[in-house]
Each structure stands twice: as structure tokens, then as C-alpha cells.
């Protein structure tokens, strides 16, 4: 059994309130959860307006499948938001 996770830090310079940020984050998390069947949550910088840190995790029978799923999640986020990905941290156990 393999557990893999990725932490993605986004920068959204147009966000000027926590309400705007919450809307962006909730939308992305819901889309990713439903499309890829992964666990997802906002995991940091929750009080910072223009920065969002989201974490995604997947459990799989193989390292390759877990990493492939997380690669697809990162690409999906990059393609579906105007926010800039400024950091990606991966972990595999």
C-alpha cells in the first residue's frame, strides 16, 4: 500500500478578502475531490488573503499510480485557475 500526498501553494494577487480566497479554494477542492477521488483540504496560510495552501492525498496499490494521480491533480489545478503555483511539495510513504 502506498500513501502519497502533494502540497500546493498558490498565489492569487487579485484576491483582496478572505471571502474571495475561500470561494477560490472551496471551488478547487470540490472539483478535484469529485474528479479524482482524492482527499483534499486547505492546509495552511488560512489567514493570508493572496496565498492558499492545499493538500491532496491518495492511497494506492502502487507508487506509479499514486504519483500519476497526483501529477494529474497538479496539472488540473494549473489549468483551472488563474492563480500561480509557487510551490509543490510531494511526499510518498
N, CA, C and O atoms as CSV, one atom per row, in Angstrom:
chain,resi,resn,atom,element,x,y,z
A,1,UNK,N,N,0.843,-1.180,0.000
A,1,UNK,CA,C,0.000,0.000,0.000
A,1,UNK,C,C,0.890,1.246,0.000
A,1,UNK,O,O,1.873,1.325,0.737
A,2,UNK,N,N,0.530,2.197,-0.828
A,2,UNK,CA,C,1.272,3.447,-0.927
A,2,UNK,C,C,0.354,4.618,-0.604
A,2,UNK,O,O,-0.767,4.705,-1.105
A,3,UNK,N,N,0.841,5.505,0.230
A,3,UNK,CA,C,0.140,6.746,0.525
A,3,UNK,C,C,1.009,7.877,-0.006
A,3,UNK,O,O,2.164,8.023,0.397
A,4,UNK,N,N,0.458,8.668,-0.901
A,4,UNK,CA,C,1.206,9.785,-1.483
A,4,UNK,C,C,0.421,11.071,-1.272
A,4,UNK,O,O,-0.810,11.074,-1.275
A,5,UNK,N,N,1.147,12.149,-1.091
A,5,UNK,CA,C,0.482,13.441,-0.909
A,5,UNK,C,C,1.263,14.530,-1.627
A,5,UNK,O,O,2.455,14.404,-1.906
A,6,UNK,N,N,0.550,15.586,-1.906
A,6,UNK,CA,C,1.168,16.758,-2.512
A,6,UNK,C,C,0.570,17.986,-1.837
A,6,UNK,O,O,-0.631,18.059,-1.579
A,7,UNK,N,N,1.438,18.937,-1.561
A,7,UNK,CA,C,1.018,20.227,-1.010
A,7,UNK,C,C,1.290,21.278,-2.072
A,7,UNK,O,O,2.411,21.399,-2.565
A,8,UNK,N,N,0.267,22.031,-2.417
A,8,UNK,CA,C,0.376,23.028,-3.481
A,8,UNK,C,C,0.108,24.403,-2.896
A,8,UNK,O,O,-0.915,24.635,-2.252
A,9,UNK,N,N,1.047,25.310,-3.133
A,9,UNK,CA,C,0.907,26.690,-2.667
A,9,UNK,C,C,0.594,27.571,-3.873
A,9,UNK,O,O,1.330,27.580,-4.861
A,10,UNK,N,N,-0.506,28.311,-3.776
A,10,UNK,CA,C,-0.949,29.186,-4.861
A,10,UNK,C,C,-0.840,30.644,-4.448
A,10,UNK,O,O,-1.005,30.988,-3.278
A,11,UNK,N,N,-0.558,31.493,-5.426
A,11,UNK,CA,C,-0.549,32.941,-5.217
A,11,UNK,C,C,-1.596,33.552,-6.146
A,11,UNK,O,O,-1.543,33.372,-7.362
A,12,UNK,N,N,-2.542,34.272,-5.557
A,12,UNK,CA,C,-3.628,34.901,-6.317
A,12,UNK,C,C,-3.649,36.398,-6.000
A,12,UNK,O,O,-4.307,36.813,-5.046
A,13,UNK,N,N,-2.938,37.212,-6.785
A,13,UNK,CA,C,-2.784,38.629,-6.458
A,13,UNK,C,C,-4.075,39.445,-6.514
A,13,UNK,O,O,-4.128,40.526,-5.928
A,14,UNK,N,N,-5.106,38.968,-7.191
A,14,UNK,CA,C,-6.352,39.720,-7.303
A,14,UNK,C,C,-7.269,39.532,-6.088
A,14,UNK,O,O,-8.263,40.247,-5.959
A,15,UNK,N,N,-6.956,38.590,-5.203
A,15,UNK,CA,C,-7.794,38.318,-4.038
A,15,UNK,C,C,-7.535,39.380,-2.970
A,15,UNK,O,O,-6.395,39.608,-2.567
A,16,UNK,N,N,-8.616,40.023,-2.519
A,16,UNK,CA,C,-8.473,41.104,-1.531
A,16,UNK,C,C,-9.245,40.846,-0.243
A,16,UNK,O,O,-9.299,41.710,0.632
A,17,UNK,N,N,-9.842,39.663,-0.122
A,17,UNK,CA,C,-10.547,39.345,1.120
A,17,UNK,C,C,-10.498,37.832,1.340
A,17,UNK,O,O,-10.271,37.054,0.414
A,18,UNK,N,N,-10.715,37.449,2.581
A,18,UNK,CA,C,-10.745,36.023,2.890
A,18,UNK,C,C,-11.958,35.356,2.232
A,18,UNK,O,O,-11.921,34.169,1.910
A,19,UNK,N,N,-13.019,36.120,2.036
A,19,UNK,CA,C,-14.210,35.586,1.376
A,19,UNK,C,C,-13.898,35.207,-0.079
A,19,UNK,O,O,-14.314,34.146,-0.545
A,20,UNK,N,N,-13.177,36.059,-0.787
A,20,UNK,CA,C,-12.770,35.752,-2.163
A,20,UNK,C,C,-11.872,34.518,-2.200
A,20,UNK,O,O,-12.029,33.638,-3.046
A,21,UNK,N,N,-10.928,34.477,-1.263
A,21,UNK,CA,C,-9.998,33.349,-1.207
A,21,UNK,C,C,-10.750,32.051,-0.911
A,21,UNK,O,O,-10.496,31.026,-1.544
A,22,UNK,N,N,-11.670,32.094,0.047
A,22,UNK,CA,C,-12.440,30.915,0.415
A,22,UNK,C,C,-13.222,30.379,-0.791
A,22,UNK,O,O,-13.320,29.169,-0.993
A,23,UNK,N,N,-13.771,31.296,-1.581
A,23,UNK,CA,C,-14.511,30.902,-2.779
A,23,UNK,C,C,-13.606,30.163,-3.764
A,23,UNK,O,O,-13.986,29.121,-4.298
A,24,UNK,N,N,-12.423,30.697,-4.001
A,24,UNK,CA,C,-11.447,30.081,-4.898
A,24,UNK,C,C,-11.046,28.699,-4.399
A,24,UNK,O,O,-11.057,27.731,-5.159
A,25,UNK,N,N,-10.693,28.609,-3.125
A,25,UNK,CA,C,-10.201,27.355,-2.550
A,25,UNK,C,C,-11.299,26.293,-2.513
A,25,UNK,O,O,-11.068,25.150,-2.908
A,26,UNK,N,N,-12.485,26.661,-2.044
A,26,UNK,CA,C,-13.577,25.687,-1.955
A,26,UNK,C,C,-13.937,25.132,-3.330
A,26,UNK,O,O,-14.208,23.940,-3.472
A,27,UNK,N,N,-13.938,25.991,-4.331
A,27,UNK,CA,C,-14.260,25.555,-5.683
A,27,UNK,C,C,-13.225,24.552,-6.195
A,27,UNK,O,O,-13.584,23.498,-6.720
A,28,UNK,N,N,-11.948,24.883,-6.042
A,28,UNK,CA,C,-10.887,23.975,-6.499
A,28,UNK,C,C,-10.914,22.644,-5.750
A,28,UNK,O,O,-10.788,21.581,-6.358
A,29,UNK,N,N,-11.078,22.707,-4.435
A,29,UNK,CA,C,-11.100,21.473,-3.643
A,29,UNK,C,C,-12.255,20.572,-4.066
A,29,UNK,O,O,-12.074,19.364,-4.217
A,30,UNK,N,N,-13.435,21.144,-4.258
A,30,UNK,CA,C,-14.605,20.352,-4.648
A,30,UNK,C,C,-14.404,19.712,-6.017
A,30,UNK,O,O,-14.727,18.540,-6.210
A,31,UNK,N,N,-13.873,20.478,-6.964
A,31,UNK,CA,C,-13.647,19.938,-8.308
A,31,UNK,C,C,-12.649,18.786,-8.286
A,31,UNK,O,O,-12.875,17.748,-8.908
A,32,UNK,N,N,-11.555,18.973,-7.573
A,32,UNK,CA,C,-10.513,17.937,-7.527
A,32,UNK,C,C,-11.025,16.688,-6.810
A,32,UNK,O,O,-10.790,15.572,-7.274
A,33,UNK,N,N,-11.722,16.861,-5.685
A,33,UNK,CA,C,-12.250,15.708,-4.949
A,33,UNK,C,C,-13.177,14.871,-5.816
A,33,UNK,O,O,-13.073,13.645,-5.853
A,34,UNK,N,N,-14.085,15.545,-6.513
A,34,UNK,CA,C,-15.064,14.790,-7.295
A,34,UNK,C,C,-14.455,14.179,-8.557
A,34,UNK,O,O,-14.857,13.089,-8.964
A,35,UNK,N,N,-13.512,14.847,-9.170
A,35,UNK,CA,C,-12.936,14.368,-10.429
A,35,UNK,C,C,-11.913,13.244,-10.225
A,35,UNK,O,O,-11.845,12.318,-11.033
A,36,UNK,N,N,-11.118,13.320,-9.149
A,36,UNK,CA,C,-10.004,12.388,-8.979
A,36,UNK,C,C,-10.128,11.459,-7.770
A,36,UNK,O,O,-9.262,10.608,-7.568
A,37,UNK,N,N,-11.179,11.600,-6.964
A,37,UNK,CA,C,-11.388,10.745,-5.804
A,37,UNK,C,C,-10.171,10.737,-4.871
A,37,UNK,O,O,-9.682,9.675,-4.485
A,38,UNK,N,N,-9.696,11.920,-4.520
A,38,UNK,CA,C,-8.579,12.074,-3.591
A,38,UNK,C,C,-9.069,12.842,-2.366
A,38,UNK,O,O,-10.106,13.504,-2.413
A,39,UNK,N,N,-8.327,12.750,-1.288
A,39,UNK,CA,C,-8.615,13.575,-0.119
A,39,UNK,C,C,-8.017,14.947,-0.368
A,39,UNK,O,O,-6.931,15.062,-0.936
A,40,UNK,N,N,-8.726,15.997,0.058
A,40,UNK,CA,C,-8.261,17.353,-0.221
A,40,UNK,C,C,-8.679,18.292,0.901
A,40,UNK,O,O,-9.771,18.168,1.456
A,41,UNK,N,N,-7.792,19.238,1.230
A,41,UNK,CA,C,-8.096,20.215,2.272
A,41,UNK,C,C,-7.177,21.423,2.133
A,41,UNK,O,O,-6.087,21.333,1.568
A,42,UNK,N,N,-7.641,22.556,2.659
A,42,UNK,CA,C,-6.765,23.710,2.792
A,42,UNK,C,C,-5.926,23.446,4.030
A,42,UNK,O,O,-6.474,23.185,5.100
A,43,UNK,N,N,-4.605,23.508,3.905
A,43,UNK,CA,C,-3.743,23.054,4.994
A,43,UNK,C,C,-2.807,24.114,5.565
A,43,UNK,O,O,-2.003,23.812,6.447
A,44,UNK,N,N,-2.895,25.343,5.080
A,44,UNK,CA,C,-2.009,26.369,5.618
A,44,UNK,C,C,-2.346,27.746,5.099
A,44,UNK,O,O,-3.130,27.906,4.162
A,45,UNK,N,N,-1.732,28.751,5.734
A,45,UNK,CA,C,-1.878,30.155,5.332
A,45,UNK,C,C,-3.345,30.565,5.235
A,45,UNK,O,O,-3.730,31.303,4.327
A,46,UNK,N,N,-4.156,30.089,6.166
A,46,UNK,CA,C,-5.593,30.325,6.088
A,46,UNK,C,C,-6.003,31.767,6.373
A,46,UNK,O,O,-7.113,32.168,6.022
A,47,UNK,N,N,-5.147,32.537,6.988
A,47,UNK,CA,C,-5.471,33.932,7.274
A,47,UNK,C,C,-4.776,34.909,6.330
A,47,UNK,O,O,-4.828,36.119,6.552
A,48,UNK,N,N,-4.133,34.411,5.291
A,48,UNK,CA,C,-3.433,35.256,4.327
A,48,UNK,C,C,-4.302,35.359,3.079
A,48,UNK,O,O,-4.676,34.342,2.495
A,49,UNK,N,N,-4.623,36.582,2.670
A,49,UNK,CA,C,-5.566,36.809,1.578
A,49,UNK,C,C,-5.125,36.241,0.238
A,49,UNK,O,O,-5.936,35.616,-0.445
A,50,UNK,N,N,-3.900,36.428,-0.158
A,50,UNK,CA,C,-3.485,36.126,-1.525
A,50,UNK,C,C,-2.729,34.811,-1.681
A,50,UNK,O,O,-2.286,34.476,-2.779
A,51,UNK,N,N,-2.580,34.073,-0.599
A,51,UNK,CA,C,-1.863,32.802,-0.645
A,51,UNK,C,C,-2.764,31.683,-0.142
A,51,UNK,O,O,-3.404,31.811,0.902
A,52,UNK,N,N,-2.809,30.601,-0.879
A,52,UNK,CA,C,-3.593,29.428,-0.476
A,52,UNK,C,C,-2.680,28.211,-0.512
A,52,UNK,O,O,-1.906,28.030,-1.453
A,53,UNK,N,N,-2.776,27.384,0.515
A,53,UNK,CA,C,-2.010,26.146,0.564
A,53,UNK,C,C,-3.009,25.005,0.697
A,53,UNK,O,O,-3.767,24.927,1.664
A,54,UNK,N,N,-2.990,24.121,-0.299
A,54,UNK,CA,C,-3.913,22.997,-0.318
A,54,UNK,C,C,-3.133,21.696,-0.319
A,54,UNK,O,O,-2.055,21.603,-0.906
A,55,UNK,N,N,-3.690,20.695,0.345
A,55,UNK,CA,C,-3.064,19.387,0.378
A,55,UNK,C,C,-3.977,18.340,-0.230
A,55,UNK,O,O,-5.194,18.377,-0.046
A,56,UNK,N,N,-3.376,17.405,-0.956
A,56,UNK,CA,C,-4.116,16.322,-1.592
A,56,UNK,C,C,-3.407,15.018,-1.274
A,56,UNK,O,O,-2.177,14.957,-1.279
A,57,UNK,N,N,-4.185,13.966,-0.995
A,57,UNK,CA,C,-3.593,12.660,-0.670
A,57,UNK,C,C,-4.352,11.560,-1.389
A,57,UNK,O,O,-5.553,11.658,-1.638
A,58,UNK,N,N,-3.610,10.509,-1.714
A,58,UNK,CA,C,-4.184,9.350,-2.394
A,58,UNK,C,C,-3.563,8.076,-1.826
A,58,UNK,O,O,-2.372,8.036,-1.516
A,59,UNK,N,N,-4.380,7.045,-1.694
A,59,UNK,CA,C,-3.907,5.725,-1.281
A,59,UNK,C,C,-4.031,4.819,-2.494
A,59,UNK,O,O,-5.067,4.793,-3.160
A,60,UNK,N,N,-2.969,4.075,-2.776
A,60,UNK,CA,C,-2.955,3.245,-3.982
A,60,UNK,C,C,-2.162,1.972,-3.737
A,60,UNK,O,O,-1.425,1.852,-2.758
A,61,UNK,N,N,-2.329,1.046,-4.633
A,61,UNK,CA,C,-1.576,-0.204,-4.570
A,61,UNK,C,C,-0.175,-0.072,-5.127
A,61,UNK,O,O,0.675,-0.927,-4.878
A,62,UNK,N,N,0.079,1.003,-5.890
A,62,UNK,CA,C,1.415,1.167,-6.466
A,62,UNK,C,C,1.865,2.628,-6.389
A,62,UNK,O,O,1.054,3.553,-6.407
A,63,UNK,N,N,3.166,2.796,-6.305
A,63,UNK,CA,C,3.752,4.144,-6.265
A,63,UNK,C,C,3.479,4.870,-7.574
A,63,UNK,O,O,3.177,6.064,-7.573
A,64,UNK,N,N,3.584,4.159,-8.685
A,64,UNK,CA,C,3.396,4.781,-10.004
A,64,UNK,C,C,1.985,5.344,-10.158
A,64,UNK,O,O,1.816,6.457,-10.654
A,65,UNK,N,N,0.976,4.590,-9.741
A,65,UNK,CA,C,-0.405,5.055,-9.848
A,65,UNK,C,C,-0.651,6.250,-8.940
A,65,UNK,O,O,-1.319,7.204,-9.339
A,66,UNK,N,N,-0.124,6.208,-7.732
A,66,UNK,CA,C,-0.292,7.319,-6.798
A,66,UNK,C,C,0.357,8.585,-7.355
A,66,UNK,O,O,-0.250,9.655,-7.341
A,67,UNK,N,N,1.582,8.463,-7.842
A,67,UNK,CA,C,2.273,9.632,-8.395
A,67,UNK,C,C,1.599,10.146,-9.654
A,67,UNK,O,O,1.530,11.356,-9.867
A,68,UNK,N,N,1.108,9.254,-10.482
A,68,UNK,CA,C,0.402,9.653,-11.693
A,68,UNK,C,C,-0.875,10.438,-11.354
A,68,UNK,O,O,-1.177,11.448,-11.989
A,69,UNK,N,N,-1.602,9.971,-10.367
A,69,UNK,CA,C,-2.822,10.658,-9.938
A,69,UNK,C,C,-2.504,12.058,-9.436
A,69,UNK,O,O,-3.195,13.016,-9.782
A,70,UNK,N,N,-1.463,12.179,-8.624
A,70,UNK,CA,C,-1.099,13.497,-8.088
A,70,UNK,C,C,-0.547,14.412,-9.173
A,70,UNK,O,O,-0.773,15.621,-9.120
A,71,UNK,N,N,0.169,13.873,-10.152
A,71,UNK,CA,C,0.615,14.675,-11.297
A,71,UNK,C,C,-0.586,15.258,-12.028
A,71,UNK,O,O,-0.579,16.422,-12.428
A,72,UNK,N,N,-1.609,14.440,-12.196
A,72,UNK,CA,C,-2.820,14.882,-12.879
A,72,UNK,C,C,-3.543,15.958,-12.071
A,72,UNK,O,O,-4.083,16.905,-12.642
A,73,UNK,N,N,-3.556,15.815,-10.752
A,73,UNK,CA,C,-4.181,16.827,-9.888
A,73,UNK,C,C,-3.459,18.162,-10.021
A,73,UNK,O,O,-4.101,19.203,-10.163
A,74,UNK,N,N,-2.138,18.142,-9.977
A,74,UNK,CA,C,-1.356,19.382,-10.108
A,74,UNK,C,C,-1.622,20.034,-11.460
A,74,UNK,O,O,-1.813,21.247,-11.538
A,75,UNK,N,N,-1.635,19.242,-12.516
A,75,UNK,CA,C,-1.907,19.778,-13.853
A,75,UNK,C,C,-3.322,20.339,-13.949
A,75,UNK,O,O,-3.536,21.371,-14.585
A,76,UNK,N,N,-4.281,19.674,-13.327
A,76,UNK,CA,C,-5.669,20.146,-13.333
A,76,UNK,C,C,-5.777,21.507,-12.652
A,76,UNK,O,O,-6.452,22.407,-13.152
A,77,UNK,N,N,-5.113,21.652,-11.518
A,77,UNK,CA,C,-5.162,22.936,-10.803
A,77,UNK,C,C,-4.498,24.024,-11.635
A,77,UNK,O,O,-5.010,25.141,-11.722
A,78,UNK,N,N,-3.378,23.710,-12.239
A,78,UNK,CA,C,-2.692,24.687,-13.084
A,78,UNK,C,C,-3.578,25.133,-14.251
A,78,UNK,O,O,-3.570,26.306,-14.626
A,79,UNK,N,N,-4.332,24.209,-14.816
A,79,UNK,CA,C,-5.177,24.507,-15.972
A,79,UNK,C,C,-6.493,25.198,-15.609
A,79,UNK,O,O,-7.112,25.833,-16.462
A,80,UNK,N,N,-6.926,25.078,-14.342
A,80,UNK,CA,C,-8.267,25.541,-13.975
A,80,UNK,C,C,-8.301,26.710,-13.010
A,80,UNK,O,O,-9.340,26.976,-12.405
A,81,UNK,N,N,-7.205,27.404,-12.852
A,81,UNK,CA,C,-7.216,28.613,-12.039
A,81,UNK,C,C,-6.214,29.613,-12.606
A,81,UNK,O,O,-5.222,29.244,-13.235
A,82,UNK,N,N,-6.497,30.860,-12.370
A,82,UNK,CA,C,-5.569,31.905,-12.799
A,82,UNK,C,C,-4.471,32.125,-11.770
A,82,UNK,O,O,-3.497,32.829,-12.035
A,83,UNK,N,N,-4.626,31.527,-10.603
A,83,UNK,CA,C,-3.613,31.655,-9.558
A,83,UNK,C,C,-2.329,30.954,-10.005
A,83,UNK,O,O,-2.358,29.970,-10.745
A,84,UNK,N,N,-1.221,31.484,-9.539
A,84,UNK,CA,C,0.091,30.940,-9.891
A,84,UNK,C,C,0.523,29.901,-8.857
A,84,UNK,O,O,0.475,30.163,-7.655
A,85,UNK,N,N,0.939,28.743,-9.314
A,85,UNK,CA,C,1.507,27.741,-8.419
A,85,UNK,C,C,2.932,28.168,-8.100
A,85,UNK,O,O,3.780,28.253,-8.988
A,86,UNK,N,N,3.188,28.436,-6.822
A,86,UNK,CA,C,4.526,28.904,-6.446
A,86,UNK,C,C,5.352,27.836,-5.718
A,86,UNK,O,O,6.560,27.989,-5.539
A,87,UNK,N,N,4.681,26.749,-5.300
A,87,UNK,CA,C,5.437,25.687,-4.626
A,87,UNK,C,C,4.639,24.374,-4.670
A,87,UNK,O,O,3.423,24.362,-4.478
A,88,UNK,N,N,5.343,23.294,-4.923
A,88,UNK,CA,C,4.740,21.959,-4.902
A,88,UNK,C,C,5.669,21.072,-4.080
A,88,UNK,O,O,6.849,20.925,-4.400
A,89,UNK,N,N,5.121,20.482,-3.017
A,89,UNK,CA,C,5.884,19.575,-2.150
A,89,UNK,C,C,5.225,18.213,-2.194
A,89,UNK,O,O,4.031,18.088,-1.924
A,90,UNK,N,N,6.005,17.175,-2.538
A,90,UNK,CA,C,5.475,15.806,-2.642
A,90,UNK,C,C,6.032,14.949,-1.521
A,90,UNK,O,O,7.164,15.121,-1.070
A,91,UNK,N,N,5.181,14.008,-1.083
A,91,UNK,CA,C,5.608,13.008,-0.101
A,91,UNK,C,C,5.024,11.666,-0.503
A,91,UNK,O,O,3.876,11.591,-0.941
A,92,UNK,N,N,5.803,10.612,-0.358
A,92,UNK,CA,C,5.317,9.261,-0.615
A,92,UNK,C,C,5.770,8.372,0.516
A,92,UNK,O,O,6.953,8.342,0.854
A,93,UNK,N,N,4.836,7.647,1.102
A,93,UNK,CA,C,5.155,6.733,2.201
A,93,UNK,C,C,4.871,5.309,1.797
A,93,UNK,O,O,5.076,4.390,2.589
